[in-house]
Structures are given as structure tokens and as C-alpha cells.
Amino acid sequence: MKKQYRTTKQFLELRETMLNGNWSQAALNCVEYGFSAKELQDHHEAMGLEDDIWDYVILVGMAERLRSN
């Protein structure tokens, strides 16, 4: 079975992990699932979420640091 990337389910899992305060795990998930900043923004906007978009900016920064190591 082919592994799915950047699905709504993965976005919601990542979001819940982040909102629960587990930022390190959320950043690892962001890397594992392959989300870019634009994709996170697209999911956020498509779902009409009230979350602060800056939380996702921080998350992407953390994920980029992991990717560069």
C-alpha cells in the first residue's frame, strides 16, 4: 500500500499535537508527512480554522531546522 502524504487526517493530527503543546512531536510529524508552509496554510484556510496562523509559521521553522540537520 502506498503511503499517503499531506492528507487532511495528517494535518489534523499535526494540529492537535501542536495545540496540545507537544511542539517537538508536531515538528517531527511535519517533516515526516512532508508539509510545506503553503500546504499548512492551504489546509488551515480550507477548513476555516480559528487557530492563529503564526503557530504554523513557528512550526514550519522548527520543521525546517530538523530538515536541515
C-alpha positions, 0 to 999 in steps of 0.5 A: 500500500502506498503511503499517503502524504499531506492528507487532511487526517495528517494535518489534523493530527499535526494540529492537535499535537501542536495545540496540545503543546507537544511542539517537538512531536508536531515538528517531527510529524511535519517533516515526516508527512512532508508539509510545506508552509503553503500546504499548512496554510492551504489546509488551515484556510480550507477548513476555516480554522480559528487557530492563529496562523503564526503557530504554523509559521513557528512550526514550519521553522522548527520543521525546517531546522530538523530538515536541515540537520 
